[in-house]
Amino acid sequence: MRDSMNHLRTGLRSGFLALLITALGMTATPVLSATVVPPAITGTVSAVGNDLTITVNGQRFSVVPGSAAAAQLSTIHVGDTVGLVLNGPASSSASQVIGIVAGAVAQ
């Protein structure tokens, strides 16, 4: 009887510890997903293409289909000040726009 009580206590402690670790892990996830990525390019829109392209400060960028940037593209107009969030370095021609920050101020 004594052995079964010790076994039960050990099991309860292990279960509580597992629950605590799971709960702590779940609370950390939203913090990691809320990381703010600053725009890589900031400037004035000089063209918005129907082919998922945007030109800012004379430089043309491709917009990733289905991205938040693609959804927002129809609200952007020539002359708007925007910030572009890219999926790679601004110096790479392969980088595409994944986010648009309307009214962004150059840093």
Residue pairs with C-beta under 8 A, 6 or more apart in sequence:
37 85
37 99
38 83
38 85
38 107
39 82
39 83
39 84
39 85
39 99
39 101
39 104
40 84
40 85
40 86
40 89
40 90
40 95
41 56
41 57
41 59
41 61
41 83
41 84
41 86
41 90
42 56
42 81
42 82
42 83
42 84
42 104
42 105
42 106
42 107
43 56
43 57
43 81
43 82
43 106
44 56
44 57
44 79
44 80
44 81
44 82
45 54
45 55
45 56
45 76
45 77
45 78
45 79
45 80
45 81
45 82
46 55
46 56
46 57
46 58
46 78
47 53
47 54
47 55
47 60
47 78
48 54
48 55
48 73
48 76
48 77
48 78
49 55
52 62
52 63
52 64
52 65
52 70
52 73
53 60
53 61
53 62
53 63
54 60
54 61
54 63
54 69
54 73
54 76
54 82
54 84
54 97
54 100
55 61
56 82
56 84
61 84
61 86
61 95
61 96
61 97
62 96
62 97
63 69
63 70
63 73
63 96
63 97
64 70
64 87
64 96
64 97
64 98
67 97
67 98
67 99
68 98
68 99
68 100
69 84
69 85
69 97
69 98
69 99
69 100
72 100
72 102
73 100
75 102
76 82
76 100
76 102
80 102
80 103
81 102
81 103
81 104
81 105
82 100
82 101
82 102
82 103
82 104
83 100
83 101
83 104
84 97
84 99
84 100
84 101
85 97
85 98
85 99
85 100
85 101
86 95
86 96
86 97
86 98
87 95
87 96
87 97
87 98
88 94
88 95
88 96
89 95
